[in-house]
Amino acid sequence: MTKLNAKLDHEGLLYGVMIATYNGLNALNYRNQFSSIKEDDIISRIESANEDIEIEQFKLRNKENTNKPIHEMIKFTKENGADTIEDKI
C-alpha cells in the first residue's frame, strides 16, 4: 500500500511525503532486491528513476525483520512539477 501526500506551489514546485508499506510477498521481493544495498544507494536509485526528484529524507523500517512489514517513508521535492504560465498552472 502506498500513500502520497503532495502539494504544488504557485511556482510549480511539488513537495510531499510518500509512505509505502510492503507486506507478504511484496516485502519478500523488496528484501531480495534491496537486502545488500545501502540506504544511500536506494535513494540514488529512486532519484535516478524519477527525473528532477530530490529526496530530502528517507526512512526504512523492518528491512531485516521478516516478521513485520517494511515501511518506507520518502520526503521529496520536484522542481517543475507542473508548468506555469503567468498565474495559471
ZABAGU-826298 format. One record per residue (C-alpha): x, y, z; residue number from 0. Coordinates in steps of 0.05 Angstrom, whole numbers. Layout:
N
{torba {X, Y, Z}, NUM},
...
***
This chain:
89
{torba {0, 0, 0}, 0},
{torba {26, 68, -18}, 1},
{torba {2, 135, 8}, 2},
{torba {22, 201, -24}, 3},
{torba {12, 270, 6}, 4},
{torba {38, 325, -40}, 5},
{torba {29, 399, -52}, 6},
{torba {43, 442, -112}, 7},
{torba {63, 515, -100}, 8},
{torba {50, 574, -146}, 9},
{torba {118, 566, -179}, 10},
{torba {107, 494, -198}, 11},
{torba {148, 463, -142}, 12},
{torba {119, 397, -120}, 13},
{torba {136, 373, -50}, 14},
{torba {109, 319, -5}, 15},
{torba {115, 253, 30}, 16},
{torba {105, 183, 4}, 17},
{torba {94, 126, 52}, 18},
{torba {97, 54, 26}, 19},
{torba {82, -9, 64}, 20},
{torba {104, -77, 37}, 21},
{torba {72, -140, 65}, 22},
{torba {79, -214, 49}, 23},
{torba {107, -229, -19}, 24},
{torba {118, -155, -34}, 25},
{torba {161, -149, 28}, 26},
{torba {200, -212, 8}, 27},
{torba {212, -184, -61}, 28},
{torba {234, -117, -32}, 29},
{torba {282, -152, 16}, 30},
{torba {310, -195, -40}, 31},
{torba {321, -135, -85}, 32},
{torba {350, -87, -33}, 33},
{torba {379, -132, 23}, 34},
{torba {451, -119, 5}, 35},
{torba {442, -46, -16}, 36},
{torba {457, 13, 30}, 37},
{torba {403, 66, 41}, 38},
{torba {443, 118, 3}, 39},
{torba {444, 73, -58}, 40},
{torba {369, 61, -52}, 41},
{torba {359, 137, -51}, 42},
{torba {404, 144, -113}, 43},
{torba {363, 91, -150}, 44},
{torba {297, 126, -133}, 45},
{torba {324, 194, -154}, 46},
{torba {352, 167, -220}, 47},
{torba {286, 131, -236}, 48},
{torba {246, 195, -223}, 49},
{torba {272, 255, -261}, 50},
{torba {281, 320, -223}, 51},
{torba {263, 290, -155}, 52},
{torba {306, 306, -96}, 53},
{torba {298, 263, -34}, 54},
{torba {304, 305, 29}, 55},
{torba {291, 249, 79}, 56},
{torba {287, 174, 74}, 57},
{torba {268, 125, 129}, 58},
{torba {265, 50, 123}, 59},
{torba {239, 5, 178}, 60},
{torba {238, -71, 185}, 61},
{torba {283, -84, 125}, 62},
{torba {314, -143, 162}, 63},
{torba {258, -162, 209}, 64},
{torba {220, -213, 167}, 65},
{torba {163, -218, 218}, 66},
{torba {140, -147, 204}, 67},
{torba {120, -108, 142}, 68},
{torba {170, -60, 111}, 69},
{torba {155, 14, 119}, 70},
{torba {188, 64, 72}, 71},
{torba {180, 139, 80}, 72},
{torba {206, 188, 28}, 73},
{torba {202, 263, 36}, 74},
{torba {215, 295, -32}, 75},
{torba {214, 357, -75}, 76},
{torba {208, 361, -150}, 77},
{torba {223, 424, -189}, 78},
{torba {178, 437, -249}, 79},
{torba {125, 391, -221}, 80},
{torba {76, 430, -266}, 81},
{torba {82, 482, -320}, 82},
{torba {62, 553, -301}, 83},
{torba {42, 606, -350}, 84},
{torba {32, 674, -318}, 85},
{torba {-11, 657, -257}, 86},
{torba {-40, 592, -283}, 87},
{torba {-16, 521, -271}, 88},
***
